Amino acid sequence: MEKHVLGLTLPTDPRWVNIASLNIEDILVDHAYCEQKAASSCISLIVQFPEKEKLVEVLTPMVAEEWAHFERVLEQLKKRGLKLGYARIDEYVEQLAKLIKKGGNREQQLIEKLLMCALIEARSCERFRLLALELQDDELRQFYSELMVSEAGHYKNFIALAKEYADEKIVETRWRLFLKLEGEIMSQLQPRGDRIH
């Protein structure tokens, strides 16, 4: 899954995967919580917008899939004699949250949330691709290769849902701005090898 396919304007700093490979316990713990938060985000959208039938139809199986990923990351930790540990602050997601426009009608609020979710999935997909290519551990390389494909599918689902509930041109204009601003956020964050983002 290449960067340009995802639309990301700034690739991950090459140093990140080198540092991450030396901090596999931290990466796996952070990854587990990323999957848990992804499942929670889908549940939250369903609870907030139950009248959106397509959204409920698309996101319900994604909840199960994200939670299954959480369980699979726990398995990887257990195999290595590692424990889950505590969740860490995700500075990347905190910065992204500031991009969401306040106010507007329900549809506008929904589009903002869907595009933020799409961005997180896109960046996760790009990071998983790097781990799949660069890690020395064969099992983890395969693991991240599989999850990279899954994250790409989730990213596409969120974009498709945004276009389901708003004019395509409006969504594309807002998405391009999100991508530009996400690139600026990435340029300001230090590459931390103990975090997925």
N, C-alpha and C positions, 0 to 999 in steps of 0.2 A: 504494500500500500504506500504509494509515493506521496511525498509532501504535497505536490501540486494537485493531486486528486482530492486531497482533504481540504485544499484551499488555504492552508496555513501560510502566513506571510513570512514567518521566521522559523527556520529549522532549529531543532534543539542544539544547544552548544555541544560540540563533540566531546567535551570533557565530561559531560554528564554521565554517559554510559560507562566510561572508564572508572569514575568514582563509584557509580552504582554497583559495578561488578565486584568491588571490594567491600560493599556494604549490603550483601544479599539479605541478611536478617532484617535490616531496617527497610529495605525495599519491599520485601514480602509483607511485613507488618503494615506498612503504609498502603500497599496495594490491597490488602484485605479490607482495610477501612474504606478505601475508594470504592470497592465493590459494594460494601454495605451501604455507603452513602448513595450510590447509584440506584440501588433497589429502593431506598427510602425516598429518593427524589421522584421515582416513578409512582410510588404509592401516593405521595403527596399530591402529584398532579391529578391522579385518578380521584382522590378525595375532594380536591378543590374544583374539579371540572367534570363531575359525574354525568352531566348532560351531554358531553361530547362523546358520542358513541364510538366513533372511529378511534379516538384517543384511548378510551378504555379497552377497546379491542386490541390495539397495537401494544399498549404498555403493560397489560396484564401478563402476557408471556415474558416480557422483558424483566419484570419483577422476579419471576422464577429463575430466569437465566442469570441475572446479576447475583441473586442469592446463591445459585449453584456455583458461580465463580468464586464467591466468598468462601464457600465450603472447600473448593479445590485449592485455594490459596492456603487455607488452614491445613490441608493435607500436606502441602509442600513444606510448610513450617514444621509439622509433626515429623515428617520423614527425616528432617535435618536436626531433630532434637531441639527445635526452637519453639518459643512461646509467642502468643499473640501480642502481649504487651498493650500499652495504652495508645489511643488515637492521638495524632499530632495535629497541630494547627496547619491547615492547608492555605498558605499565603496566596497561592495562585488562584484558588477558588474564591477567596475573600476579595481579591482584586477584581476578578470577573464579576462578582456580585454587584460591584459598584457601577458596572456598565448598564445594568438594568434600569430602564426608564420607570420612574414612579408615576402612579396615576394612570389615567386612560381607562378605557372600558375593559370588560373581561377578556375580550378577544386580544386586545393589545397586550394585556398582562400575560396572557397565555403565550403569545408569540415570543415575548421577551424571555420567558422561562424556557421555552422549547429551544430557542437559539443558544441560550447559555448551556443547556444540557448538551446540545450538539457540539459546541466548542470543546467542552470537557472530554467528550467521547473522541473527538478528532485528535486532540493532543495526546490522550491516553493511547490511542491507536498508533500514533507516530512513535511514542516512547516504547510501546511494546515491540514495535518493529525493530527498533535499535537493540533491545534486549535479545530478541530472537536472532539477530544477526551476530551480536558481539559477545554474548556470554560464553564462558568455557563449558559450563554445565549442559550436557546434551539434553537432559530431561527438561531443564528450565527453558532451553532454547525452543524446544517443541511446544512446551506449555505456552510460552508467549507468542509463538507463531499462531497457535489456535485462537488465543484470546484477541490477537490483533484483528483477525478476520471478523470476530464477533463484535468488537468495538466499532469497526467500520460499518457494520450493519446497523448498529444502534444509532450511529451518527446520521446515517441516511434516513432512518425512521423518524428522528426528531425533525430533520429538515422537511421531510414529506408531510409530517403532521402540521408544521407551521404553514406550509402552502395549502393544506386542506382548509385551514381556518382564516386565511388572509390572502389578499391579492398577491400573486406570485412576484410581481415587480416590487411591491412593498417589502416582501420578505427578502428578496435578493439584495435590495438596497441596504436594508438593515443588517443583513448577514455580512455584506462586504465591509460595513463599518465595524461590526463586531470583530471580524478577522483582522482588520487594521489595528484596532485597539488592543486585541489580544497579542499581536506581534510586539506592540510597544510595551505591554506588561512583561512579556518574556524577555525583552531586551534589558529590562531594569532589574529582574530577579537574578540573584546569584545561582549558578548551577549547583543544586544540592543533590548529592548522590544518595541521600537517605530518604528521598521522597520520589513518588511517581511523577508529580508535577513540580 
